[in-house]
Every structure is written in C-alpha cells, then in structure tokens.
Amino acid sequence: MLTRLIPSSQEPLPVIGVGTWQTFDVADKAAPRHLVDTLTTLRAAGGTVIDSSPMYGRAETVVGLTAEAVAPDDFFYATKVWTQGREAGIRQIEDSLRKLRRPSLDLMQIHNLVDWQTHLATLREWKAAGKIRYIGLTHYTDAMHDQLARILATEPVDFVQFNYSILDRHAEQRLLPAAADHGVATLINRPFTEGSLLAKLRSNALPEWATELGISTWAEFLLKFIVAHPAVTCVIPGTRNPAHLTDNLQAGEGELPDAAMLEKMAAFMRQI
Ligand SMILES: NC(=O)c1ccc[n+]([C@@H]2O[C@H](COP(=O)([O-])OP(=O)(O)OC[C@H]3O[C@@H](n4cnc5c(N)ncnc54)[C@H](OP(=O)(O)O)[C@@H]3O)[C@@H](O)[C@H]2O)c1
C-alpha cells in the first residue's frame, strides 16, 4: 500500500486506515467475527491506522479486544480526549489505554477542540514521558477549518484530523496548505460524508475513463480523489464490513489521478 511520511518523524504511514464511529460501537463481550475479519483485512493489505474516541460508545473497548485477536502490536492506534478539565482529561486518557489494551498510544488527538489548550499541555507531558508518540487535533466541520489552521501556525502538533471529500473541498482553501506549510500530518474523516456519497452513487455506473485508470468501485473513486492531494497523509473511512474495507484499501494501490483527472472526477460528481 502507498504510504506518506509523517512530517514530524519521517515515519511512513499507510494512506488508508479505518474509522470506528458507530461501526465498532457494539455490545459484544468477545471480539465480533466481522470486526476480526475487518482488522485482519486491514493488516493483510498493509494498513495500520485505527481511529477511535471515548465519544464512540464501546468502540475503544471493541477495538482493544478485536485487535488483540488479530495482531495487537501491528496497528497504529489513534484515539482522542473529549472532556473538560485537566484531571478529567488525564482520567480519560488512562481509560483509553486500558480499553485499547495498550501500554502507550500512537496518536492522541483533542476531539472537536474540546478544552484544547488544557489538553494540549497534558498531551505534551505524556509525549515527553513516552506514553504517546504523536499529538493532534480534530474537527469534522468546514466552519472550524480556519481555527485549526490558526492553531497549526502557533502550536507544534504532529497531526490534524478533519473532513474532506470530493463534494466537500473546503479544506483545500486553507487547512490542507497550512498542514503542509507547518509540517503537520493529516487524517481525513467523513470521506463518504457518513456513507451518503456512496448511497447517492449506488444506482450509477462508474464512467469508462475511471475504469481505464484502474478504478473498479465508487469507494475507490472517492478515496483516490482524496489521497491524490499531496497534503493528505491517511484517510480513515468508517466501516464494519471486511468487503467494504477491501474496496476502500484498493485506493491505496496503483496509480493516482493527475490534476486534469481530478477535475474530471469532481465535475462528474457535481452533475450527479
Ligand atoms: N471530530 C472527529 O474527530 C471525527 C468526526 C467524524 C468522524 N471521525 C472519524 O472518521 C471516521 C470516518 O468518518 P464517518 O465514519 O463519519 O463517515 P464515512 O467514513 O464518510 O462513512 C462511513 C459509512 O460508510 C459506509 N462505508 C464505508 N466503506 C464503504 C464501502 N466501501 N461501500 C459501502 N459503504 C461503505 C460505512 O458502512 P459499513 O460499515 O456498512 O461499511 C459507514 O456507514 C469515523 O469513523 C471516525 O473514526 C472523527
């Protein structure tokens, strides 16, 4: 699978990962078969990134027990802190470690910028102590892109996570260039606008020029558009379905569209 370098460390990261909002929020006490198959599929294709949050119900717990059944040391664990206050934040991070069954975490992000100044100080301490490898910030709405970009200009962070898709290109204006300028890795959420883009495309055939580029599914079409942006480090489509993940992972293989093809893809989507 194609990788991109995390600017702050030069560590390569596979460009397609998996998101766990709703998809991993299940009540099982044992690792659910379909999620074991999902994480096995991720690893088999060379993917590593799993994005979660204490906001996602039981998702962190289910990631922990499912990853343990697959290859716990082989994943890049990204989760978040999502609460007010220093002490509550520390307790939540400790809970995440326990739920994910990890001695340390790869990436700890501040979810939706909730009490971000307070948590940023904590995350820096945890990073210095070696309990977190990278720190980051997240949001999911266009309205917060400017604020994220302003923070990147003043606060050293390793990652920023935000929304970007073929029909929601607001991030191209300021946030993606800001991440590139300040040497910050990007995780892209809501690549299918919570699945609605794929639902909209279901009754349409892929255009012939897309199949000529080697694209065989709509998921691959939508994700390759995102991965083609040079400031994108990794996209994290949410899925609970190993077959869907197989489609998504294809976007990390083969050729990427050039500038002319990207505009053709976007124009095609606008008229659907
Ligand atoms: N503020 C934040 O930090 C924030 C906000 C939003 C999201 N996120 C993160 O970003 C991740 C992705 O965003 P999202 O889950 O909201 O939306 P998304 O990735 O745009 O869409 C997820 C939906 O698409 C479906 N899907 C995925 N691959 C598919 C395929 N190949 N074919 C058909 N359907 C497919 C999934 O259903 P199936 O399970 O049936 O495949 C799921 O319902 C989240 O899971 C979360 O980890 C973070």
The ligand as an SDF file (V2000), in Angstrom:
LIG
                    3D

 48 52  0  0  0  0  0  0  0  0999 V2000
  -14.4700   15.0540   15.0790 N   0  0  0  0  0  0  0  0  0  0  0  0
  -13.8670   13.9230   14.7770 C   0  0  0  0  0  0  0  0  0  0  0  0
  -12.7780   13.6640   15.2690 O   0  0  0  0  0  0  0  0  0  0  0  0
  -14.4930   12.9710   13.8140 C   0  0  0  0  0  0  0  0  0  0  0  0
  -15.7370   13.2700   13.2360 C   0  0  0  0  0  0  0  0  0  0  0  0
  -16.2630   12.3810   12.3090 C   0  0  0  0  0  0  0  0  0  0  0  0
  -15.5710   11.1950   12.0200 C   0  0  0  0  0  0  0  0  0  0  0  0
  -14.3870   10.9120   12.6270 N   0  0  0  0  0  0  0  0  0  0  0  0
  -13.6350    9.6650   12.3130 C   0  0  0  0  0  0  0  0  0  0  0  0
  -13.6370    9.4840   10.9040 O   0  0  0  0  0  0  0  0  0  0  0  0
  -14.1860    8.2010   10.5810 C   0  0  0  0  0  0  0  0  0  0  0  0
  -14.8620    8.2710    9.2260 C   0  0  0  0  0  0  0  0  0  0  0  0
  -15.9920    9.1430    9.2230 O   0  0  0  0  0  0  0  0  0  0  0  0
  -17.5130    8.5810    9.2720 P   0  0  0  0  0  0  0  0  0  0  0  0
  -17.4840    7.1750    9.7840 O   0  0  0  0  0  0  0  0  0  0  0  0
  -18.3350    9.5920    9.9570 O   0  0  0  0  0  0  0  0  0  0  0  0
  -18.0050    8.6180    7.7700 O   0  0  0  0  0  0  0  0  0  0  0  0
  -17.5260    7.9360    6.3980 P   0  0  0  0  0  0  0  0  0  0  0  0
  -16.2380    7.2390    6.5660 O   0  0  0  0  0  0  0  0  0  0  0  0
  -17.6590    9.0040    5.3680 O   0  0  0  0  0  0  0  0  0  0  0  0
  -18.7040    6.8750    6.1330 O   0  0  0  0  0  0  0  0  0  0  0  0
  -18.8760    5.7360    6.9210 C   0  0  0  0  0  0  0  0  0  0  0  0
  -20.0480    4.9400    6.3430 C   0  0  0  0  0  0  0  0  0  0  0  0
  -19.7270    4.4950    5.0290 O   0  0  0  0  0  0  0  0  0  0  0  0
  -20.0160    3.1070    4.9000 C   0  0  0  0  0  0  0  0  0  0  0  0
  -18.9580    2.5250    4.0550 N   0  0  0  0  0  0  0  0  0  0  0  0
  -17.6110    2.5400    4.2780 C   0  0  0  0  0  0  0  0  0  0  0  0
  -16.9550    1.9550    3.2580 N   0  0  0  0  0  0  0  0  0  0  0  0
  -17.9000    1.5490    2.3840 C   0  0  0  0  0  0  0  0  0  0  0  0
  -17.8520    0.8760    1.1150 C   0  0  0  0  0  0  0  0  0  0  0  0
  -16.6910    0.5250    0.5510 N   0  0  0  0  0  0  0  0  0  0  0  0
  -19.0230    0.5980    0.4830 N   0  0  0  0  0  0  0  0  0  0  0  0
  -20.2110    0.9590    1.0350 C   0  0  0  0  0  0  0  0  0  0  0  0
  -20.3330    1.6140    2.2090 N   0  0  0  0  0  0  0  0  0  0  0  0
  -19.1880    1.8950    2.8850 C   0  0  0  0  0  0  0  0  0  0  0  0
  -19.9890    2.5390    6.2940 C   0  0  0  0  0  0  0  0  0  0  0  0
  -20.9110    1.4820    6.4220 O   0  0  0  0  0  0  0  0  0  0  0  0
  -20.3890   -0.0580    6.5490 P   0  0  0  0  0  0  0  0  0  0  0  0
  -19.9720   -0.2460    7.9600 O   0  0  0  0  0  0  0  0  0  0  0  0
  -21.6030   -0.8340    6.1480 O   0  0  0  0  0  0  0  0  0  0  0  0
  -19.2580   -0.2400    5.5820 O   0  0  0  0  0  0  0  0  0  0  0  0
  -20.4030    3.7290    7.1750 C   0  0  0  0  0  0  0  0  0  0  0  0
  -21.7970    3.7460    7.3400 O   0  0  0  0  0  0  0  0  0  0  0  0
  -15.0970    7.8860   11.7710 C   0  0  0  0  0  0  0  0  0  0  0  0
  -15.4220    6.5170   11.8480 O   0  0  0  0  0  0  0  0  0  0  0  0
  -14.2580    8.4010   12.9150 C   0  0  0  0  0  0  0  0  0  0  0  0
  -13.2470    7.4710   13.2680 O   0  0  0  0  0  0  0  0  0  0  0  0
  -13.8320   11.7910   13.5080 C   0  0  0  0  0  0  0  0  0  0  0  0
  1  2  1  0
  2  3  2  0
  2  4  1  0
  4  5  1  0
  4 48  2  0
  5  6  2  0
  6  7  1  0
  7  8  2  0
  8  9  1  0
  8 48  1  0
  9 10  1  0
  9 46  1  0
 10 11  1  0
 11 12  1  0
 11 44  1  0
 12 13  1  0
 13 14  1  0
 14 15  2  0
 14 16  1  0
 14 17  1  0
 17 18  1  0
 18 19  2  0
 18 20  1  0
 18 21  1  0
 21 22  1  0
 22 23  1  0
 23 24  1  0
 23 42  1  0
 24 25  1  0
 25 26  1  0
 25 36  1  0
 26 27  1  0
 26 35  1  0
 27 28  2  0
 28 29  1  0
 29 30  1  0
 29 35  2  0
 30 31  1  0
 30 32  2  0
 32 33  1  0
 33 34  2  0
 34 35  1  0
 36 37  1  0
 36 42  1  0
 37 38  1  0
 38 39  2  0
 38 40  1  0
 38 41  1  0
 42 43  1  0
 44 45  1  0
 44 46  1  0
 46 47  1  0
M  CHG  2   8   1  16  -1
M  END
$$$$
